[in-house]
């Protein structure tokens, strides 16, 4: 019975995608950057861009080349030694050579810290404790010189990060002051190749409210962004089954209509569990119905292809899910890897016709 159900889901996916792809094929150019956080774990390696084989395998399973590659870097990390980590031009260049635009999720914390991280309070950053590090990092970005998205201190409205105003002894108003302080250092160092991405999590009951109070202002933000997941009934984190629209709609409307109505929006992380519903149908609905028809401000999309925290986020969690993702992302709406020569910042959304970002 399970095998028959999977076949029916796959047939539905392909039929729906055939209709949508036919509509999008009449458009003159792709309009949405897309990509992934590409974990090496499903393939026996390490995450991209340290190991690009994970990207190769992901793209083989998605049957399409990406236009974005996302990865994370904390301010303080440990590898052979521990310390404040400089700008990694080598990783940026590795991504650019593949035709992707880098999306760096850069957070002001120790890499393994939870919400309590006394060395990285918002007050400490505002006071200038890390200014020397920030100037060096900014100069490294300027020397590299090519455009990239900087998804700085994402999900700041949650309770699990040390830069949340609900955590680490922080106070209301300090997140905006901290963001502006960091941005002003980059301005003082004449950094012109950073596209600043403000990326809260989709709103929820215990989040920092109001979300508007965490927005640094249009002068300090180039793109807005949302992270949102369908946790389903996975026993690792039971969150309830929610459709793509149920996941994003309320916060999307808040951001695009009230907080930052002139800014393009990126979905910085998204994925669905298999538990509690049909993941393949969830993917199909998001890629072929919701984004094209109901989310016009979404101009970039990143799938979180990593089974973090015991969840089953990867597209390879089932043959039906993988097939649904490949079928949905095949639409010309989603841009392929044509950005090894991209120039100009901040990065602009793709237009119909010749991409405006070139």
C-alpha positions in Angstrom: 0.0 0.0 0.0 2.8 2.5 0.8 4.4 1.8 -2.6 1.2 2.5 -4.4 0.7 5.7 -2.4 4.1 6.9 -3.3 3.5 6.2 -7.0 0.2 8.2 -6.8 1.9 11.1 -5.2 4.7 11.1 -7.8 2.2 10.9 -10.7 0.3 13.9 -9.2 3.5 15.8 -8.8 4.5 15.3 -12.4 1.1 16.1 -13.8 0.9 19.4 -11.8 4.4 20.3 -12.7 3.7 19.8 -16.4 1.0 22.4 -16.2 3.0 24.9 -14.2 6.2 24.4 -16.2 4.3 25.1 -19.4 3.1 28.4 -18.0 6.6 29.4 -16.7 8.3 28.4 -20.0 6.5 31.3 -21.7 8.3 33.7 -19.5 11.4 35.3 -21.0 13.8 34.6 -18.1 14.0 33.0 -14.7 13.0 35.2 -11.8 14.0 33.5 -8.6 17.5 32.6 -7.4 17.5 29.2 -5.8 20.0 27.0 -3.9 20.6 25.0 -0.8 22.6 24.6 2.3 24.3 21.4 1.1 25.2 19.0 3.9 27.8 16.4 3.2 26.2 14.0 5.7 23.8 12.2 3.3 26.7 11.5 1.0 29.4 10.6 3.6 31.3 13.9 3.4 31.3 17.3 5.0 29.3 20.4 4.2 29.8 22.6 1.2 31.7 24.7 0.4 34.5 22.9 2.3 33.6 19.8 0.3 31.9 20.6 -3.0 31.1 17.0 -3.6 28.0 17.4 -1.5 26.8 20.1 -4.0 27.5 17.8 -6.9 25.4 15.0 -5.4 22.6 17.4 -4.4 22.4 18.8 -7.9 22.4 15.4 -9.4 19.4 14.5 -7.3 17.6 17.8 -8.0 18.4 17.4 -11.7 19.4 21.1 -11.9 22.3 23.4 -11.2 21.7 26.0 -8.4 22.3 29.7 -8.4 22.9 30.1 -4.7 25.0 28.2 -2.1 24.5 28.9 1.6 26.7 28.1 4.5 27.4 29.3 8.0 30.3 30.9 9.8 30.3 32.0 13.4 32.5 34.9 14.5 34.4 32.5 16.9 35.2 29.0 15.5 37.5 26.1 16.3 39.3 24.0 13.8 43.1 23.5 14.4 42.9 26.5 16.6 40.1 28.5 18.2 39.6 32.2 17.6 37.8 35.0 15.7 37.6 33.7 12.1 38.7 36.0 9.2 36.9 36.5 6.0 37.3 33.4 3.9 38.0 34.5 0.3 39.0 31.0 -0.6 35.6 29.6 0.1 33.9 32.6 -1.5 35.9 32.1 -4.7 35.2 28.3 -4.7 31.5 29.1 -4.7 31.7 31.8 -7.4 33.7 29.6 -9.7 30.8 27.2 -9.8 28.5 29.9 -11.0 26.7 30.4 -7.6 26.2 33.5 -5.6 27.5 33.0 -2.1 25.0 33.3 0.8 26.9 33.5 4.1 25.0 33.1 7.3 27.3 35.0 9.7 26.5 35.0 13.4 28.0 36.9 16.2 28.7 34.0 18.6 30.9 31.0 19.4 30.1 28.3 16.9 28.8 25.9 19.6 27.2 28.3 22.0 23.5 28.3 22.9 21.5 31.3 24.0 23.9 32.1 26.8 27.2 33.4 25.4 28.5 36.2 27.8 31.4 37.2 25.5 29.0 38.1 22.7 26.2 40.1 24.3 24.7 42.8 22.1 26.1 45.4 24.5 29.7 44.1 24.0 29.4 44.5 20.2 27.9 47.9 20.5 30.6 49.0 22.9 33.3 48.3 20.3 34.8 45.2 21.8 35.0 43.5 18.4 35.6 46.5 16.2 39.2 45.5 15.3 38.0 42.1 14.2 35.1 43.6 12.2 37.4 46.0 10.4 39.8 43.2 9.4 36.8 41.1 8.2 35.4 44.0 6.3 38.7 44.7 4.6 38.9 41.0 3.6 35.5 41.2 2.0 36.5 44.4 0.2 39.7 42.9 -1.1 37.8 39.9 -2.5 35.5 42.4 -4.2 32.7 40.2 -5.6 29.0 40.4 -4.6 27.7 38.1 -1.9 24.7 37.9 0.4 25.5 38.4 4.1 22.7 36.8 6.1 23.8 38.5 9.4 22.5 37.2 12.8 19.5 35.4 11.3 16.5 34.2 13.4 17.2 37.0 15.8 13.5 36.9 16.9 13.9 33.4 18.4 15.0 32.5 21.9 17.9 30.1 21.0 20.6 32.5 19.9 22.8 34.8 22.0 21.9 37.9 19.9 18.2 37.5 20.7 16.8 40.3 22.9 15.1 37.4 25.0 18.5 35.9 25.8 22.1 36.5 27.1 21.2 39.5 29.2 20.3 41.6 26.2 17.7 44.4 26.3 15.1 45.8 23.9 16.5 48.0 21.2 20.0 46.6 21.4 19.7 44.4 18.3 19.1 47.3 16.0 21.9 49.3 17.6 24.2 46.4 17.2 23.3 45.8 13.5 23.8 49.5 12.7 27.1 49.5 14.5 28.4 46.6 12.4 27.0 48.0 9.2 28.6 51.4 9.9 32.0 49.8 10.3 31.6 48.2 6.8 30.7 51.6 5.5 33.7 53.2 7.1 35.9 50.5 5.4 34.3 51.3 2.0 32.9 47.8 1.6 30.6 47.9 -1.4 30.2 44.2 -2.3 28.0 43.1 0.6 24.2 42.6 0.2 22.8 42.8 3.7 20.0 40.3 4.5 17.7 40.7 7.5 16.3 37.2 8.2 13.9 36.5 11.1 12.2 33.2 11.7 8.5 33.1 10.8 6.6 34.5 13.8 5.5 32.2 16.6 4.0 32.7 20.1 7.2 33.0 22.1 9.2 35.0 19.6 10.5 38.5 20.2 7.6 40.9 19.6 7.0 43.2 17.8 9.0 42.0 14.9 9.2 45.5 13.6 11.3 46.5 16.6 14.1 44.3 15.3 14.3 45.8 11.8 17.4 48.1 11.5 15.8 50.3 8.8 15.9 50.5 5.1 19.2 52.2 5.0 20.8 49.2 6.7 19.1 46.3 4.9 19.1 45.3 1.2 17.0 42.2 1.3 14.5 40.9 3.8 14.2 37.2 4.5 12.3 34.5 6.3 13.2 31.1 7.7 10.3 28.6 8.0 10.0 24.9 8.4 7.1 22.3 8.4 8.1 20.2 11.4 5.2 17.9 11.1 4.9 15.2 13.7 8.6 14.1 13.7 9.3 12.8 17.2 12.5 14.8 17.3 10.6 18.0 17.3 6.8 17.8 17.1 5.6 21.1 15.7 2.4 20.0 13.8 1.8 19.7 10.1 1.6 23.1 8.4 1.3 23.8 4.7 3.8 26.1 2.9 1.2 28.9 3.1 0.4 28.3 6.7 4.1 28.4 7.5 4.9 31.6 5.7 1.8 33.7 5.0 1.3 35.8 8.1 4.9 36.8 8.6 5.4 37.3 4.8 2.5 39.8 4.8 3.8 41.5 7.9 7.3 42.0 6.4 6.3 42.8 2.8 3.3 45.1 3.6 4.3 46.8 6.9 8.0 46.4 7.8 9.9 46.6 4.5 7.5 47.0 1.6 10.2 48.1 -0.9 12.7 45.3 -0.3 12.9 41.9 -2.1 12.6 38.8 0.1 14.6 35.7 0.3 13.5 32.4 1.9 16.7 31.8 3.7 15.9 28.3 5.1 13.0 26.0 4.5 12.3 22.3 4.4 9.6 19.8 5.4 9.4 16.6 7.5 7.9 13.4 6.1 6.0 12.8 9.3 2.4 13.8 9.6 1.5 14.4 5.9 2.8 14.1 2.4 6.2 15.8 2.1 6.2 15.4 -1.7 2.9 17.3 -2.0 4.2 20.0 0.4 7.2 20.6 -1.9 5.1 20.6 -5.0 2.6 23.1 -3.5 5.4 25.4 -2.4 7.4 25.4 -5.6 4.7 25.2 -8.3 1.7 26.9 -6.6 2.6 29.2 -3.7 5.8 30.9 -4.8 4.7 31.5 -8.4 1.2 32.5 -7.7 1.0 33.9 -4.1 4.4 35.0 -3.0 5.6 37.5 -5.7 8.1 39.2 -3.4 10.1 35.9 -2.9 13.0 36.4 -5.2 15.4 33.9 -3.7 14.9 30.5 -2.1 17.3 28.2 -0.1 16.4 24.6 0.8 18.0 23.4 4.0 19.3 20.0 2.9 20.7 18.8 6.2 19.1 16.5 8.8 19.9 18.7 11.8 18.5 18.0 15.2 17.3 14.5 14.2 14.9 15.9 11.5 14.4 14.6 8.1 14.8 17.8 6.0 16.8 16.5 3.0 15.1 16.1 -0.3 16.4 12.5 -0.4 14.3 11.5 2.6 12.0 9.5 0.2 11.9 8.9 -3.6 8.7 10.8 -3.8 10.1 13.9 -2.0 13.2 13.9 -4.2 11.1 13.5 -7.4 8.8 16.3 -6.3 11.7 18.7 -5.6 13.3 17.9 -9.0 10.0 18.4 -10.8 9.2 21.6 -9.1 12.6 23.3 -9.3 12.8 22.4 -13.1 10.5 25.3 -13.9 12.3 28.2 -15.7 11.1 30.4 -12.8 14.2 29.1 -10.8 17.5 30.4 -12.1 20.4 28.1 -12.8 24.1 28.7 -12.2 24.9 31.6 -14.5 26.5 34.0 -12.0 30.3 33.4 -12.0 30.7 36.9 -13.5 28.0 38.7 -11.4 28.9 42.2 -10.5 27.3 45.2 -8.8 26.0 45.5 -5.3 23.6 45.3 -3.6 22.5 42.2 -5.6 19.3 42.9 -7.4 16.4 40.6 -8.0 16.2 38.9 -11.4 14.1 40.7 -14.0 12.3 39.2 -16.9 14.6 39.4 -19.9 18.3 39.8 -19.2 19.1 39.3 -15.5 19.4 42.7 -13.9 22.2 41.4 -11.6 24.7 41.1 -14.5 
